[in-house]
């Protein structure tokens, strides 16, 4: 056994077979207007 890994299979790997990921944002940051409304709602208590 040698200390260097066998990279033969990695070199043969075809990256064109990989699928492109579909990114979806789940948690959007609130807009300035929403933050302003929240602050005003909090002040009324």
Secondary structure as UniProt FT lines:
FT   HELIX           8..12
FT   HELIX           15..17
FT   HELIX           32..43
//
